[in-house]
Amino acid sequence: MRRTAALLPRAVPLLLLAGSAAAAPPRPAPECVRTHEEAITRARTRGKLIFLTVIVDHDHENRAVVENVFRDKEFLKIAEEFVCVYANSEDQHGKVKMKGPDGKQALRCADCPSIECTDHTELAYNWSRGFFPESEARTPIHFVINAKEELVDTIKNGDFKAGFNHVPAAEVVARLKALLQKHGKGLTEEEYKRMEELLVEAKAARARGLVTLELQKLLPVVQLGKDIEGVRGAQARVAEIDKDAAKVLADAEVLVARGGVEEALEALASVAATYPGTLSAAAAEKDAKDLKGRPEVARLLKARDLHGEGLRLKEKGKPDLARKKFEACARIYADTKYGELSKKELEGLPAGEQR
């Protein structure tokens, strides 16, 4: 038979909720955020869903959430993929001693040592109530919420009329896995930290006018492919840079149209090198490939390469070897400018000297 679940108190002065349990050693628990604002910020900047647990202390099915779900290894593992929020209007569960940010011992919530009991009582009164479909806020219950504070899923065992039992850890884990599969994972704290570093470095590069370096910092952020603030900002900046690159590309394409093959190829290569990862860079690479694919251009480039080999051998003091390259170029590519240049080089080389 379904039990009648506990009701979340409508309003209780916080001073009346002061627990008297003695401080105990901390136990395994999900890392929870302390405020509503922090939950939304983390969801928005990391691309994660919010997992909001609402319970009370004076009921064994509610307490089973902490003892059987919060302590479960599989749950703790998947909880890292969510922004966890713990809302409890009571604090009869006691406190634990933890080191604070200043290194000093501080009393924290025994259920979730990452927060204080005043944090979860505030969350119970000021935020969690908004997700209950009825005036009677029955617990235990879990809400999954997105960064826009829209309800994505409700994980409960029962209904609001008959009441709730706690949802077993294995079922909670299965539901959360399904949500991750549907909505995707967000950034880990390490990934988020690296993204922030890249954005700072990109901003510094922009201030120095180093557009190539700026793109090298922005592109890994764009490639994260997440619908979060940092990625959207990087995408917008890359699009802005691409507009400038498109103008340079247009100038290079004018050279192509005019038949200035080598100048055009140099300009296209410059666009690709200066604006890596942009649409304009990709277009420049394609234009260069198409241009090199023309038979007359391919012939010209082969002549240039052969003539260049002759020049390098001449600089190394190997005139006989250089002569062979110049002779071949002058003979095979006589109709190109490099064939003519090779003929001139032959006139300046000493005859009959072996190296």
Phi and psi in degrees as a GROMACS rama.xvg file:
@    title "Ramachandran Plot"
@    xaxis  label "Phi"
@    yaxis  label "Psi"
@TYPE xy
-69.0691  130.856  ARG-2
-79.0745  162.019  ARG-3
-88.1181  117.806  THR-4
-72.8306  161.72  ALA-5
-67.9571  153.377  ALA-6
-103.17  138.951  LEU-7
-72.7535  124.839  LEU-8
-54.2672  141.415  PRO-9
-69.3393  -41.778  ARG-10
-164.096  124.227  ALA-11
-137.258  125.592  VAL-12
-54.7978  136.269  PRO-13
-59.7509  -30.5075  LEU-14
-64.5582  -26.0707  LEU-15
-80.3908  -8.64299  LEU-16
-95.6655  4.23528  LEU-17
-62.9458  119.556  ALA-18
-78.9662  157.005  GLY-19
-117.44  3.34112  SER-20
-65.8335  145.543  ALA-21
-72.28  151.402  ALA-22
-64.9648  136.178  ALA-23
-126.201  166.007  ALA-24
-63.7951  147.452  PRO-25
-67.7768  148.148  PRO-26
-118.442  163.922  ARG-27
-55.8083  138.346  PRO-28
-161.741  154.308  ALA-29
-66.3618  149.814  PRO-30
-75.5079  114.924  GLU-31
-109.845  152.585  CYS-32
-89.1418  163.006  VAL-33
-94.3558  -24.145  ARG-34
-136.841  162.675  THR-35
-58.8624  -44.6619  HIS-36
-63.1068  -40.2178  GLU-37
-66.8027  -37.2983  GLU-38
-62.3904  -46.5576  ALA-39
-66.1911  -41.8485  ILE-40
-62.0193  -45.4717  THR-41
-65.5997  -40.4962  ARG-42
-63.0989  -40.669  ALA-43
-71.7474  -38.2966  ARG-44
-90.3288  -19.9759  THR-45
-105.9  -12.4709  ARG-46
73.8579  31.3314  GLY-47
-106.932  156.46  LYS-48
-84.0296  157.17  LEU-49
-99.0079  131.094  ILE-50
-109.143  105.107  PHE-51
-104.655  118.798  LEU-52
-104.609  130.05  THR-53
-122.752  120.419  VAL-54
-142.22  178.197  ILE-55
-130.086  171.548  VAL-56
-92.4274  -26.9336  ASP-57
-86.2704  24.5859  HIS-58
-143.456  133.462  ASP-59
-68.1004  -32.4494  HIS-60
-69.5406  -33.594  GLU-61
-67.4562  -43.8908  ASN-62
-66.5346  -24.3521  ARG-63
-64.2627  -25.5892  ALA-64
-62.0808  -44.8965  VAL-65
-70.0372  -48.7477  VAL-66
-73.1747  -35.2719  GLU-67
-104.817  -24.9162  ASN-68
-102.125  -55.3685  VAL-69
-59.9734  -27.621  PHE-70
-91.8581  -5.90474  ARG-71
-72.9062  132.017  ASP-72
-63.155  -43.0274  LYS-73
-66.3692  -38.601  GLU-74
-64.7932  -45.2216  PHE-75
-59.6831  -34.2749  LEU-76
-68.1312  -47.8969  LYS-77
-75.9138  -24.3347  ILE-78
-61.9808  -24.313  ALA-79
-64.9482  -19.5849  GLU-80
-85.5107  -1.99296  GLU-81
-123.278  162.164  PHE-82
-89.8801  108.647  VAL-83
-89.2317  135.428  CYS-84
-130.382  132.532  VAL-85
-115.889  118.526  TYR-86
-117.342  121.133  ALA-87
-148.27  120.327  ASN-88
-75.7593  -5.08328  SER-89
-122.782  163.676  GLU-90
-138.777  41.4107  ASP-91
-75.7169  -8.66436  GLN-92
-77.3181  -8.68775  HIS-93
87.0991  -170.976  GLY-94
-133.637  164.405  LYS-95
-128.319  154.727  VAL-96
-88.4616  128.743  LYS-97
-136.801  156.769  MET-98
-80.3117  128.879  LYS-99
-83.2782  179.276  GLY-100
-57.7425  -27.2321  PRO-101
-87.1008  2.82644  ASP-102
86.9654  -5.95995  GLY-103
-89.8694  153.345  LYS-104
-67.7658  138.148  GLN-105
-142.043  153.462  ALA-106
-88.4288  126.337  LEU-107
-122.485  169.626  ARG-108
-63.296  131.607  CYS-109
-69.88  -27.85  ALA-110
-74.3018  -44.8399  ASP-111
-136.154  92.6259  CYS-112
-64.6736  -7.94672  PRO-113
-77.5211  -9.49655  SER-114
-130.991  174.198  ILE-115
-104.341  159.376  GLU-116
-62.4329  -32.5625  CYS-117
-63.8656  -27.0685  THR-118
-66.409  -49.5664  ASP-119
-73.9931  -25.7845  HIS-120
-70.6988  -41.1918  THR-121
-59.96  -44.1595  GLU-122
-64.2327  -35.9882  LEU-123
-63.9035  -41.0166  ALA-124
-83.301  -39.3412  TYR-125
-101.013  -7.55824  ASN-126
-136.971  -49.3349  TRP-127
-62.913  -29.9315  SER-128
-59.075  -29.4536  ARG-129
-66.7735  -12.4984  GLY-130
-100.058  -3.31616  PHE-131
-82.1464  133.559  PHE-132
-76.0676  -15.6172  PRO-133
-128.296  165.587  GLU-134
-65.4517  -31.9353  SER-135
-81.2724  107.071  GLU-136
-86.5779  82.5396  ALA-137
-80.6235  146.21  ARG-138
-133.285  163.083  THR-139
-83.0895  150.213  PRO-140
-157.035  152.428  ILE-141
-124.943  133.952  HIS-142
-114.422  139.216  PHE-143
-111.216  124.81  VAL-144
-130.217  147.56  ILE-145
-95.1399  179.793  ASN-146
-65.7447  -18.254  ALA-147
-89.0629  6.75898  LYS-148
64.2284  33.3943  GLU-149
-97.1186  138.744  GLU-150
-74.2424  120.709  LEU-151
-95.827  -38.2536  VAL-152
-160.418  153.664  ASP-153
-123.598  124.842  THR-154
-108.355  110.236  ILE-155
-148.19  162.185  LYS-156
-124.207  85.1765  ASN-157
134.599  -157.89  GLY-158
-141.278  169.13  ASP-159
-70.5366  -18.8896  PHE-160
-86.7277  -47.181  LYS-161
-82.014  -25.5331  ALA-162
104.6  176.928  GLY-163
-124.329  146.293  PHE-164
-103.022  168.961  ASN-165
-74.426  152.065  HIS-166
-86.9491  126.456  VAL-167
-58.3167  151.556  PRO-168
-56.2897  -42.7575  ALA-169
-61.0421  -37.8478  ALA-170
-71.8683  -39.3897  GLU-171
-60.1756  -45.2414  VAL-172
-61.2832  -44.1762  VAL-173
-62.0723  -41.8238  ALA-174
-66.2756  -40.5145  ARG-175
-68.2937  -36.9485  LEU-176
-62.6831  -41.2638  LYS-177
-63.4566  -38.7432  ALA-178
-67.256  -38.7223  LEU-179
-64.6304  -39.0297  LEU-180
-65.3462  -35.6923  GLN-181
-79.7289  -42.9073  LYS-182
-102.047  -14.1314  HIS-183
85.41  159.256  GLY-184
-85.3793  153.967  LYS-185
-92.698  -164.899  GLY-186
-86.0385  142.922  LEU-187
-73.3906  166.648  THR-188
-62.3844  -35.0913  GLU-189
-65.596  -43.1023  GLU-190
-65.3306  -40.397  GLU-191
-64.1847  -43.1851  TYR-192
-61.4501  -42.7722  LYS-193
-65.8998  -39.4007  ARG-194
-60.4495  -44.5368  MET-195
-62.8724  -39.7171  GLU-196
-62.3204  -43.6745  GLU-197
-63.6797  -39.2502  LEU-198
-67.4349  -37.5412  LEU-199
-65.5455  -43.2452  VAL-200
-65.5815  -37.0905  GLU-201
-65.1425  -40.4283  ALA-202
-63.7375  -40.2478  LYS-203
-65.5017  -40.8332  ALA-204
-64.2511  -38.9668  ALA-205
-64.1505  -41.1752  ARG-206
-62.1072  -28.4046  ALA-207
-92.5343  0.386732  ARG-208
74.7884  21.9956  GLY-209
-97.7469  82.4909  LEU-210
-66.5036  -37.1374  VAL-211
-64.7827  -44.9533  THR-212
-64.3115  -39.0878  LEU-213
-60.1428  -44.4531  GLU-214
-64.8816  -37.2086  LEU-215
-62.6668  -27.7436  GLN-216
-85.904  -33.8209  LYS-217
-77.5695  -37.209  LEU-218
-60.4399  -41.4307  LEU-219
-61.2052  -29.9315  PRO-220
-70.4039  -45.5836  VAL-221
-59.1374  -40.6113  VAL-222
-68.2792  -11.5779  GLN-223
-62.866  -30.0358  LEU-224
66.1715  24.1942  GLY-225
-99.4925  146.681  LYS-226
-86.818  69.9153  ASP-227
-132.114  165.43  ILE-228
-54.9607  -50.0311  GLU-229
-60.8717  -42.2224  GLY-230
-69.76  -42.9739  VAL-231
-61.1159  -39.7897  ARG-232
-64.1272  -41.3075  GLY-233
-65.4304  -41.0953  ALA-234
-61.4637  -42.2416  GLN-235
-64.8861  -40.6587  ALA-236
-68.6697  -40.8401  ARG-237
-62.0606  -40.3915  VAL-238
-63.494  -37.3549  ALA-239
-65.5351  -43.8147  GLU-240
-63.8047  -38.2782  ILE-241
-62.6187  -29.9838  ASP-242
-63.5368  -41.4622  LYS-243
-66.143  -40.9418  ASP-244
-63.5713  -35.0408  ALA-245
-62.8394  -33.8339  ALA-246
-68.0714  -41.8441  LYS-247
-66.0791  -39.3296  VAL-248
-62.4676  -40.4649  LEU-249
-60.5288  -39.8846  ALA-250
-64.0876  -40.0991  ASP-251
-65.9864  -37.2104  ALA-252
-70.4005  -25.4513  GLU-253
-64.0937  -41.4932  VAL-254
-63.2035  -38.0125  LEU-255
-61.331  -45.8784  VAL-256
-63.6468  -31.7599  ALA-257
-82.7578  -7.74256  ARG-258
87.6024  10.1003  GLY-259
-81.4958  77.1439  GLY-260
-56.7378  -55.1074  VAL-261
-69.0231  -38.7034  GLU-262
-63.7371  -40.7008  GLU-263
-64.1736  -44.9342  ALA-264
-62.8331  -39.2885  LEU-265
-64.6135  -42.0983  GLU-266
-67.0161  -40.0739  ALA-267
-65.8142  -41.2748  LEU-268
-62.4267  -36.6364  ALA-269
-65.6021  -41.2211  SER-270
-61.5208  -46.3669  VAL-271
-63.2027  -38.4141  ALA-272
-77.5463  -35.6306  ALA-273
-78.7589  -33.1405  THR-274
-121.648  55.6216  TYR-275
-60.5508  141.73  PRO-276
84.4764  -4.9949  GLY-277
-91.5756  164.614  THR-278
-63.5007  -35.6252  LEU-279
-66.1994  -38.8737  SER-280
-63.1649  -42.2798  ALA-281
-63.7236  -40.0496  ALA-282
-66.27  -38.8554  ALA-283
-64.0456  -41.6987  ALA-284
-63.8312  -39.0942  GLU-285
-67.9771  -43.658  LYS-286
-59.4085  -42.293  ASP-287
-65.0327  -41.9642  ALA-288
-63.4918  -42.8605  LYS-289
-64.3854  -40.5364  ASP-290
-65.5161  -43.351  LEU-291
-67.8908  -20.8848  LYS-292
-78.2199  -11.1304  GLY-293
-72.1962  134.258  ARG-294
-55.2138  -43.6622  PRO-295
-68.777  -32.8321  GLU-296
-73.3892  -43.4162  VAL-297
-58.4522  -38.9869  ALA-298
-66.0614  -42.3977  ARG-299
-62.8626  -42.1608  LEU-300
-68.3716  -35.1065  LEU-301
-65.5585  -39.5411  LYS-302
-63.8417  -40.9522  ALA-303
-63.4269  -43.109  ARG-304
-63.8761  -43.0291  ASP-305
-66.2097  -41.8816  LEU-306
-64.089  -39.5915  HIS-307
-63.5422  -37.622  GLY-308
-61.7505  -40.551  GLU-309
-62.4479  -42.2776  GLY-310
-63.2567  -40.5664  LEU-311
-66.873  -38.9561  ARG-312
-66.7653  -37.8125  LEU-313
-62.4278  -43.0623  LYS-314
-65.1941  -29.3831  GLU-315
-83.8912  3.48728  LYS-316
77.2814  33.9587  GLY-317
-123.225  70.9648  LYS-318
-63.3159  -34.5344  PRO-319
-66.3684  -43.1008  ASP-320
-66.5298  -38.0119  LEU-321
-63.211  -40.1964  ALA-322
-57.6193  -43.4315  ARG-323
-60.206  -40.0742  LYS-324
-67.3654  -45.2047  LYS-325
-64.4776  -39.7547  PHE-326
-64.0644  -43.4745  GLU-327
-63.0346  -42.9568  ALA-328
-64.5364  -44.7728  CYS-329
-64.185  -32.2726  ALA-330
-81.4584  -48.5772  ARG-331
-77.0715  -37.7266  ILE-332
-117.301  43.6523  TYR-333
-60.683  -25.5429  ALA-334
-85.5274  1.45142  ASP-335
-108.054  166.759  THR-336
-67.3656  -26.4331  LYS-337
-76.6657  -27.7903  TYR-338
-63.1379  -41.8787  GLY-339
-66.7765  -41.7193  GLU-340
-64.8015  -37.6445  LEU-341
-64.7212  -38.6256  SER-342
-59.1507  -43.0863  LYS-343
-64.9312  -39.0125  LYS-344
-63.5133  -39.4268  GLU-345
-61.3203  -35.5248  LEU-346
-65.8256  -28.0645  GLU-347
-92.9945  -5.10637  GLY-348
-86.1303  142.761  LEU-349
-66.5784  143.578  PRO-350
-91.0232  139.591  ALA-351
76.3334  1.60089  GLY-352
-84.7068  131.668  GLU-353
-106.265  141.074  GLN-354
